[in-house]
Structure formats: C-alpha cells, structure tokens
Amino acid sequence: MSRPELFFSAATDKGTVKEVNQDSIIIRTGKNKDASYGLFAVADGMGGHAYGEVASKMACDALDLWWEEELPHILDKCGRKLPDSLDGSLHKLFCRVNNDILCYSSKVAENVGTTLTVLFIYNSEFVIKHIGDSRIYRINKRVQQLTLDHTWVSSQVSAGNLTCDEARNHPKRNVLTQCIGIFRELNTFTSKDAFRDGDVFIIGSDGFYDKLNDFHFLKGAMVLRQKPGYSDDIAKDLISFVKMAGERDNISLILVYPKLYGLLKFFLRR
C-alpha cells in the first residue's frame, strides 16, 4: 500500500461568550523509510479560573513530548505496519497525564480535567485513543462517528432510556462519566482500522459538533478534497459557521485528509 499524503486543516477559537479558550490541539507529522505518519489530537479542558486551559495544554504537551522521545523507539523496528505496541504506549501516556493533572488539582484545590481524543495515522492504518466527549468522525459517502461519548446521556441511550434526539437536548448532556484528571482509573476508548482513499477525518470538541449535522460534515470534507493542502482557512470557515449557528462554547477542530497519492498516480498512468 502506498504512503498517504497527510493534508489537514485546523483551528481553535474561544467562541462568542467565554473569555478563555480551554481547548488545545496538537498536530505532528513525519516520515521514515517505511511510512508516513501523523498525530492529531484535541483536548477540551474544564475547570474554573482558566484551570481547564492548563489541563488541556498539559495533555497536548505530554503528547508532544511522547512524539519526540518515545515514538521514535516504537517506530524503529516496526516496518510498514502499524506497530502493535502503539496502543499500550498511548494508554500509559493517558495514565501519566491523569496523574499529573490530579496532582495539579490538589495544588489549586479545584476539580480540573480534560478530554483527550487522539488520531494516529501510520501509512494506510490508524489507531484512535480517546476519553471524554470530543469526537472523531470519518466522512466518505456517509458520516461515521468513530468514538464513543463518555457521557451520562450516551450511557442512557445505550441502555434504551433515552433516544438520540432526547440526549441531544438533555440538561445533563455535558455530564462526563470519564475524562482525564477527575478519576483515578481510566477507561479509555480504543479503535484500529485501515482507511480508504477519499476518507476525511474530523476531530472536534463538543463546541464544534454540537450545532452541526451530517450535511455540514459532508460539505466540509468535500471542500478539503477539492483544495487539499495545509491551510487553516477551511477549519476557520467551519468555526465561523458554528458561531453564527449560536454556539457559545470553545470550538476546536482538525480535518485530516490522508490521500493515497501512490494509488492515484497508478490509475492516472493507465
């Protein structure tokens, strides 16, 4: 399988009401002799007095350090396939950040936490490590949510006590059952798969997806396919639309388009 070209567009915004943006994002891409790979993550912090901003930044800073110091050793001998040890390494990272934020919470005497949603692409495969209510979508001919919401309403939908429409407007829709920095034990969500040519991934905080529907996701993916590159304009335009739709929360998103350019060149030569 050919290496993908990792096109992306990203932006984060404090929104129309809040004085502080408690979201953080991180994007890192690289290549070696065997693969192209990329790390894309959104963290949505929570806590009074801007402590949530600190928590989300701690999570993304830890991912940045993991990229620099731990990932090279994982990729050193893995070849062209997604390394099996990657999932375990990311889980340990989540646990370390959890402990660090718990310690920080005790120092400031506040409950401080963050969601953390990570997409790691390696050649034509990807792994997701996630906790909280930020989301990853895969868009091709349809929109597919790849992550599970760690929320009270999501658990009630799974139990058959609420419908999806009821959950969307429920007063407890923002109550988390899992996040980093609040609970001693973490129950992270993990998923692995291969992507198809034409897939677009969207990683977004709840402030991004809350006002949108499948049509908006499909339109955003179409624009990125038409204008692949590294411009943040597409993400900024989507955020502007969300703000006009009445969203008041912080808003963050990353669009990723892993285009299998080797296959495309093969078909163009025929």
Secondary structure, 3 states (H helix, E strand, C coil): CCCCEEEEEEEEECCCCCCCCCEEEEEEEEECCCCEEEEEEEEEEECCCCHHHHHHHHHHHHHHHHHHHCHHHHHCCCCCCCCCHHHHHHHHHHHHHHHHHHHHHHHHCCCCEECEEEEEEECCEEEEEEECCCEEEEECCCEEECCCCCEHHHHHHHCCCCCHHHHHCCCCCCCECCCECCCCCCCCEEEEEECCCCCEEEEECHHHHCCCCHHHHHHHHHHHHHCCCCCCHHHHHHHHHHHHCCCCCCEEEEEEEEECHHHHHHHHHC
